[in-house]
């Protein structure tokens, strides 16, 4: 009698030889197509090597286009270059209060006497340790921070540093408290989405790290590349590569072919639809509002929204709008209105056909 496991690929025959290389946070030795941004970050850090204060940086750009990977790569090279500059990376999505951030810094600088100590006490001790050297402090997803007093404290109390703030929100800097903004005075580095050729290059690089040679059929890679470019998020491509390979393994196929890629893409689309169906009532209401008023500015939409939601702030409203844009259900487009400044146009529906791109 045949065993149901007989036809499956054995362990040593797995299509994915290095699954870690398909994780978005994986740090390849080379970060392609981001040389200018890395050089700009390094230039802002350079004064620390001369025992002077560095320049602060605000990094902006859509999700999944290399902001975090690129910055972490610079931190890694910095760590290999010198022990006189302390690199610190904090994800403010996970560490969203001053206390959580201070505890994270304590862990990264190996300061263990944290039991029953308040935020101010720990911050004072952290500052003393950091001021013995220079430091580069990265605060990723900075817009998720609940209380910005910790940023102000680091700017004021740490002597020789470069503070790098990373956000998906273009309007983040305008919403900052003026007192904080005047002390930050950051260099702005904007990450633009990858073009189709760059998208293919990045996926090919990850394929080299993750798969044996010639496992991904050319047609399959083309389909995955085009869908990744369409959605403008490298994380999509990594998911599709992993999912297509898994589907191939289920069939005991030794190659990832077009049908596996198409099945993975279909699964991605169904997942997005399910996510939409699982929205809470407030998000559904905002999405419906945008559908009825597509093309209006974010502020115009908020003015309509707050008629029935007086207690909600613009910041809370815009965060939900941004999450809809991240989910590819709407599109945000910035325009310059001359003396009135910049505005964000909100349009219902974000997914475009490839022939709509220049």
Secondary structure as the mmCIF struct_conf table of DSSP 4:
data_model
#
loop_
_struct_conf.conf_type_id
_struct_conf.id
_struct_conf.beg_label_comp_id
_struct_conf.beg_label_asym_id
_struct_conf.beg_label_seq_id
_struct_conf.end_label_comp_id
_struct_conf.end_label_asym_id
_struct_conf.end_label_seq_id
TURN_TY1_P TURN_TY1_P1 UNK A 4 UNK A 7
BEND BEND1 UNK A 8 UNK A 8
HELX_LH_PP_P HELX_LH_PP_P1 UNK A 9 UNK A 10
HELX_RH_3T_P HELX_RH_3T_P1 UNK A 11 UNK A 13
BEND BEND2 UNK A 15 UNK A 15
STRN STRN1 UNK A 16 UNK A 16
BEND BEND3 UNK A 17 UNK A 17
HELX_RH_3T_P HELX_RH_3T_P2 UNK A 19 UNK A 22
BEND BEND4 UNK A 23 UNK A 23
TURN_TY1_P TURN_TY1_P2 UNK A 24 UNK A 25
BEND BEND5 UNK A 29 UNK A 30
TURN_TY1_P TURN_TY1_P3 UNK A 32 UNK A 33
HELX_RH_AL_P HELX_RH_AL_P1 UNK A 35 UNK A 46
HELX_RH_3T_P HELX_RH_3T_P3 UNK A 47 UNK A 50
TURN_TY1_P TURN_TY1_P4 UNK A 51 UNK A 51
BEND BEND6 UNK A 52 UNK A 52
STRN STRN2 UNK A 57 UNK A 60
TURN_TY1_P TURN_TY1_P5 UNK A 63 UNK A 64
BEND BEND7 UNK A 65 UNK A 66
HELX_RH_AL_P HELX_RH_AL_P2 UNK A 67 UNK A 81
BEND BEND8 UNK A 83 UNK A 84
STRN STRN3 UNK A 85 UNK A 91
TURN_TY1_P TURN_TY1_P6 UNK A 92 UNK A 94
BEND BEND9 UNK A 97 UNK A 97
HELX_RH_AL_P HELX_RH_AL_P3 UNK A 98 UNK A 108
TURN_TY1_P TURN_TY1_P7 UNK A 109 UNK A 110
TURN_TY1_P TURN_TY1_P8 UNK A 115 UNK A 116
HELX_RH_AL_P HELX_RH_AL_P4 UNK A 119 UNK A 130
TURN_TY1_P TURN_TY1_P9 UNK A 131 UNK A 132
BEND BEND10 UNK A 133 UNK A 133
STRN STRN4 UNK A 134 UNK A 140
TURN_TY1_P TURN_TY1_P10 UNK A 141 UNK A 141
HELX_RH_3T_P HELX_RH_3T_P4 UNK A 142 UNK A 144
BEND BEND11 UNK A 146 UNK A 146
TURN_TY1_P TURN_TY1_P11 UNK A 148 UNK A 148
HELX_RH_AL_P HELX_RH_AL_P5 UNK A 149 UNK A 157
BEND BEND12 UNK A 159 UNK A 160
STRN STRN5 UNK A 161 UNK A 167
BEND BEND13 UNK A 168 UNK A 168
TURN_TY1_P TURN_TY1_P12 UNK A 170 UNK A 171
HELX_RH_AL_P HELX_RH_AL_P6 UNK A 172 UNK A 175
BEND BEND14 UNK A 176 UNK A 176
HELX_RH_AL_P HELX_RH_AL_P7 UNK A 178 UNK A 184
HELX_LH_PP_P HELX_LH_PP_P2 UNK A 186 UNK A 186
STRN STRN6 UNK A 187 UNK A 190
HELX_LH_PP_P HELX_LH_PP_P3 UNK A 191 UNK A 194
HELX_RH_AL_P HELX_RH_AL_P8 UNK A 196 UNK A 210
STRN STRN7 UNK A 211 UNK A 211
TURN_TY1_P TURN_TY1_P13 UNK A 213 UNK A 214
STRN STRN8 UNK A 216 UNK A 216
HELX_RH_AL_P HELX_RH_AL_P9 UNK A 218 UNK A 231
TURN_TY1_P TURN_TY1_P14 UNK A 232 UNK A 232
HELX_RH_AL_P HELX_RH_AL_P10 UNK A 234 UNK A 250
TURN_TY1_P TURN_TY1_P15 UNK A 251 UNK A 252
BEND BEND15 UNK A 254 UNK A 255
STRN STRN9 UNK A 256 UNK A 256
HELX_RH_AL_P HELX_RH_AL_P11 UNK A 258 UNK A 277
TURN_TY1_P TURN_TY1_P16 UNK A 278 UNK A 278
HELX_RH_AL_P HELX_RH_AL_P12 UNK A 281 UNK A 292
TURN_TY1_P TURN_TY1_P17 UNK A 293 UNK A 295
STRN STRN10 UNK A 297 UNK A 297
HELX_RH_AL_P HELX_RH_AL_P13 UNK A 298 UNK A 305
TURN_TY1_P TURN_TY1_P18 UNK A 306 UNK A 307
BEND BEND16 UNK A 308 UNK A 308
TURN_TY1_P TURN_TY1_P19 UNK A 310 UNK A 311
HELX_RH_AL_P HELX_RH_AL_P14 UNK A 314 UNK A 326
TURN_TY1_P TURN_TY1_P20 UNK A 327 UNK A 328
BEND BEND17 UNK A 329 UNK A 329
STRN STRN11 UNK A 330 UNK A 336
HELX_RH_3T_P HELX_RH_3T_P5 UNK A 338 UNK A 340
STRN STRN12 UNK A 342 UNK A 348
HELX_RH_3T_P HELX_RH_3T_P6 UNK A 354 UNK A 356
#
